[in-house]
């Protein structure tokens, strides 16, 4: 199918004036990625410079939040996928490659925006909104770093010494991000975090006690579904919001209404 002048202007505008990927532009125009790539070459469009991965030299509040979110409502995984990108894909000897993903799901747009910004400021790469409430980042280096730090996996996540032994600001940011994902209120106004990872919650408990009184229940055994809980009593809940904070304003409003 021949390209019209209007189509050429459209793809040139989308490529040069937006941050859309070639796959996204191809879906919008009804063309294949290979055809789009060839046409941009013939139009002599200057290509975007690929973003270089920025390896963090130390633990920052943003990196601590990323770690907490991936241990809360996020996930780390890798999969073998057929390489169908680009005009030369058909000539590859190995049709499959392993791709590494960081995925974060949340219904609160403020938390999604913060996660996207943290990824960009920490690693210098951009996440993509793969679904309405999901951000996905493709990066082997970021995956390996966060995996080494113990992020991801509901049953196995852990908080590394680089965070538990760091400054108060970094510990507070980790706690705040994790509570934004996992915390809930009961009818009596207590803040409660339920999790199947008892070892991880004990690490969190030790950090949290530096700022707010809290306790783990039950002391022995498990709740239903093999979950354990961190509880913050009603009288200590305002202290949590004053010292730790939260992006989920609804929680603060509920606490203030109960006081």
JOJOKA-V988166 format. One record per residue. N is the residue number from 0. OMEGA is omega in radians with two decimals (* if undefined). D_LAST is the distance of its C-alpha to the last C-alpha in Angstrom with 2 decimals. Layout:
N_OMEGA_D_LAST ; N_OMEGA_D_LAST
This chain:
0_-3.12_67.63 ; 1_3.11_68.38 ; 2_3.06_65.73 ; 3_3.12_65.70 ; 4_3.13_65.24 ; 5_3.12_61.96 ; 6_-3.14_60.66 ; 7_3.10_61.70 ; 8_-3.11_59.94 ; 9_-3.10_56.78 ; 10_3.10_56.60 ; 11_3.13_57.49 ; 12_-3.14_54.69 ; 13_-3.10_52.11 ; 14_-3.04_53.22 ; 15_-3.01_53.53 ; 16_3.09_50.67 ; 17_3.10_47.89 ; 18_3.14_46.43 ; 19_3.10_47.28 ; 20_3.11_49.08 ; 21_3.12_52.59 ; 22_-3.13_51.36 ; 23_3.11_49.00 ; 24_3.12_51.77 ; 25_3.12_54.20 ; 26_-3.12_51.99 ; 27_-3.07_51.63 ; 28_-3.12_55.40 ; 29_3.10_56.60 ; 30_3.06_58.62 ; 31_3.12_58.71 ; 32_3.14_57.42 ; 33_3.13_61.02 ; 34_3.12_62.33 ; 35_3.14_59.61 ; 36_3.14_60.34 ; 37_-3.11_64.08 ; 38_3.09_63.71 ; 39_3.10_61.54 ; 40_-3.14_64.23 ; 41_3.10_67.00 ; 42_3.13_65.11 ; 43_3.10_64.94 ; 44_3.12_61.19 ; 45_-3.05_59.91 ; 46_3.10_57.60 ; 47_3.04_54.11 ; 48_-3.14_53.84 ; 49_3.12_51.91 ; 50_3.12_48.72 ; 51_3.13_49.33 ; 52_3.14_46.94 ; 53_-3.10_45.28 ; 54_-3.11_44.79 ; 55_-3.11_41.86 ; 56_-3.13_43.14 ; 57_3.08_39.85 ; 58_3.11_36.32 ; 59_3.06_34.20 ; 60_3.13_30.51 ; 61_3.11_31.81 ; 62_3.09_33.84 ; 63_3.11_30.95 ; 64_3.10_28.87 ; 65_3.13_31.92 ; 66_-3.11_32.31 ; 67_-3.13_28.71 ; 68_3.13_28.89 ; 69_3.07_32.24 ; 70_3.14_30.88 ; 71_-3.11_27.94 ; 72_-3.13_28.92 ; 73_-3.11_32.29 ; 74_3.01_35.67 ; 75_3.08_38.98 ; 76_3.06_42.25 ; 77_-3.12_45.91 ; 78_3.06_48.53 ; 79_-3.09_52.20 ; 80_3.12_52.81 ; 81_-3.11_55.99 ; 82_-3.12_56.73 ; 83_-3.08_57.59 ; 84_3.01_56.62 ; 85_-3.06_59.33 ; 86_-3.09_63.00 ; 87_-3.09_64.28 ; 88_-3.09_62.10 ; 89_-3.10_65.07 ; 90_3.12_67.09 ; 91_3.09_64.61 ; 92_3.10_66.00 ; 93_-3.04_62.62 ; 94_-3.08_60.88 ; 95_3.05_57.55 ; 96_3.13_55.25 ; 97_3.11_52.06 ; 98_-3.04_49.02 ; 99_-3.00_45.78 ; 100_2.91_42.41 ; 101_-3.07_38.80 ; 102_3.11_36.61 ; 103_3.14_32.96 ; 104_3.07_31.28 ; 105_3.14_27.98 ; 106_-3.12_26.84 ; 107_-3.07_24.96 ; 108_-3.14_27.59 ; 109_3.13_25.89 ; 110_3.07_26.14 ; 111_3.13_29.73 ; 112_3.13_30.66 ; 113_3.13_29.32 ; 114_3.13_31.26 ; 115_-3.12_34.39 ; 116_3.11_34.19 ; 117_3.10_33.63 ; 118_-3.10_36.69 ; 119_-3.11_38.78 ; 120_-3.10_37.88 ; 121_-3.03_38.31 ; 122_-3.12_41.38 ; 123_3.13_42.87 ; 124_-3.08_42.99 ; 125_3.01_41.37 ; 126_3.13_39.54 ; 127_3.10_40.41 ; 128_-3.08_38.31 ; 129_3.03_40.14 ; 130_-3.06_37.91 ; 131_-3.06_35.19 ; 132_-3.09_32.32 ; 133_3.01_34.45 ; 134_-3.13_35.89 ; 135_3.14_38.94 ; 136_3.11_40.66 ; 137_-3.13_44.24 ; 138_3.11_45.14 ; 139_-3.10_46.88 ; 140_3.10_46.19 ; 141_3.11_42.43 ; 142_-3.09_42.47 ; 143_3.13_44.43 ; 144_-3.09_42.29 ; 145_3.06_38.96 ; 146_3.11_40.64 ; 147_3.12_41.88 ; 148_3.04_38.38 ; 149_-3.11_37.19 ; 150_3.03_35.25 ; 151_3.10_35.22 ; 152_-3.06_35.65 ; 153_-3.07_32.80 ; 154_-2.93_34.64 ; 155_-3.09_36.16 ; 156_3.10_34.06 ; 157_3.13_33.64 ; 158_-3.07_32.36 ; 159_3.13_35.45 ; 160_3.12_36.05 ; 161_3.11_36.35 ; 162_-3.11_32.56 ; 163_3.14_31.34 ; 164_-3.08_33.63 ; 165_-3.09_32.96 ; 166_3.11_30.91 ; 167_-3.12_27.15 ; 168_-3.14_27.06 ; 169_3.11_28.85 ; 170_3.13_26.76 ; 171_3.14_23.49 ; 172_3.09_25.09 ; 173_-3.12_26.19 ; 174_-3.11_22.81 ; 175_-3.13_21.09 ; 176_-3.13_23.88 ; 177_3.12_23.86 ; 178_3.07_20.14 ; 179_3.12_20.52 ; 180_-2.88_23.20 ; 181_-3.00_22.12 ; 182_3.11_18.37 ; 183_3.09_16.59 ; 184_2.94_13.46 ; 185_-3.06_13.95 ; 186_-3.13_12.59 ; 187_3.09_10.39 ; 188_3.10_8.47 ; 189_3.04_11.03 ; 190_-3.05_13.22 ; 191_3.06_16.76 ; 192_3.12_20.15 ; 193_-3.10_23.17 ; 194_3.09_26.66 ; 195_-3.09_30.23 ; 196_-3.07_31.07 ; 197_-3.14_30.27 ; 198_3.11_32.21 ; 199_3.14_30.37 ; 200_3.09_26.92 ; 201_3.05_28.12 ; 202_3.12_29.11 ; 203_3.14_25.73 ; 204_-3.13_24.06 ; 205_3.09_26.28 ; 206_-3.06_25.38 ; 207_-3.12_21.62 ; 208_3.07_21.74 ; 209_-3.07_23.19 ; 210_-3.03_19.90 ; 211_3.04_17.02 ; 212_-3.14_17.27 ; 213_3.13_17.99 ; 214_-3.13_20.52 ; 215_3.08_23.01 ; 216_-0.18_23.51 ; 217_-3.13_25.99 ; 218_3.10_27.91 ; 219_3.11_31.15 ; 220_-3.07_32.23 ; 221_2.94_30.26 ; 222_3.07_27.98 ; 223_3.14_29.57 ; 224_3.13_31.55 ; 225_3.06_31.77 ; 226_3.02_28.32 ; 227_-3.03_26.21 ; 228_2.86_22.52 ; 229_-3.12_20.48 ; 230_2.96_17.09 ; 231_-3.07_14.15 ; 232_-3.10_11.83 ; 233_-3.08_8.09 ; 234_-3.12_8.10 ; 235_-3.11_10.57 ; 236_3.09_9.36 ; 237_3.12_8.56 ; 238_3.10_11.96 ; 239_-3.10_13.56 ; 240_3.13_13.00 ; 241_-3.08_14.17 ; 242_-3.11_17.14 ; 243_3.13_18.12 ; 244_3.14_16.90 ; 245_3.04_17.52 ; 246_-3.12_19.82 ; 247_-3.00_18.03 ; 248_-3.13_15.80 ; 249_3.13_14.57 ; 250_-3.13_12.66 ; 251_3.14_10.79 ; 252_3.14_10.15 ; 253_3.12_8.83 ; 254_-3.12_6.36 ; 255_-3.14_5.30 ; 256_-3.10_5.67 ; 257_-3.05_3.82 ; 258_*_0.00
